[in-house]
Amino acid sequence: MELQLADYIEQLPEQARKVFLLRRQGNLTNREVADQLGISVKMVEAHMTKAMRLLREHLSYTLVISATANLLI
């Protein structure tokens, strides 16, 4: 699952991926991310929301497929 998550993160739109990685792995605040990327805090929040939504969708789909496959076994 961890490898799949890394793959999903790589598939995020570029700006959403940068924001996600700086916030989650770089442990930066929204303000620090905004300053580093030259965007507003509101845009950082929007990109983070988009990244989380896309990851949630990918992971929930993967879990449903996995659970369905296990039922068929």
C-alpha positions in Angstrom: 0.0 0.0 0.0 2.9 2.4 0.8 4.4 1.8 -2.7 1.0 2.5 -4.2 0.7 5.8 -2.3 4.1 6.9 -3.5 2.9 6.1 -7.1 -0.3 8.1 -6.6 1.7 11.0 -5.2 3.8 11.0 -8.3 0.7 11.1 -10.5 -0.7 14.3 -8.8 -0.7 17.5 -10.9 2.7 19.1 -10.5 1.8 22.0 -8.3 -0.5 19.9 -6.0 2.4 17.4 -5.7 4.9 20.0 -4.8 2.6 21.5 -2.1 1.7 18.1 -0.8 5.3 17.0 -0.5 6.5 20.3 1.1 3.6 20.2 3.7 3.7 16.5 4.5 7.3 15.5 4.0 9.0 18.8 4.4 6.9 19.7 7.5 6.5 23.3 6.3 3.6 25.6 7.2 1.2 26.9 4.5 3.0 30.3 4.7 6.4 28.6 4.3 5.2 26.6 1.3 3.6 29.8 -0.2 6.9 31.7 0.2 9.0 28.9 -1.3 6.7 28.5 -4.3 5.9 32.1 -4.8 2.1 31.6 -4.5 -0.5 32.7 -2.0 -1.5 30.8 1.1 -5.0 30.4 -0.4 -3.4 28.7 -3.4 -1.4 26.4 -1.1 -4.7 25.5 0.7 -6.4 24.9 -2.7 -3.6 22.7 -4.0 -3.4 20.7 -0.7 -7.2 20.2 -0.8 -6.9 18.9 -4.4 -4.0 16.6 -3.6 -5.9 15.1 -0.6 -9.1 14.7 -2.6 -7.3 12.9 -5.5 -5.3 10.7 -3.1 -8.4 9.8 -1.2 -10.2 8.9 -4.4 -7.3 6.7 -5.7 -7.0 4.9 -2.3 -10.7 4.3 -1.8 -10.9 2.9 -5.4 -7.9 0.6 -4.7 -9.4 -0.6 -1.4 -12.8 -1.4 -3.1 -11.0 -3.3 -5.9 -8.8 -5.2 -3.4 -11.8 -6.1 -1.2 -13.8 -7.3 -4.2 -10.9 -9.4 -5.4 -10.6 -11.0 -2.0 -14.3 -11.9 -2.0 -13.8 -13.7 -5.3 -11.0 -15.8 -4.0 
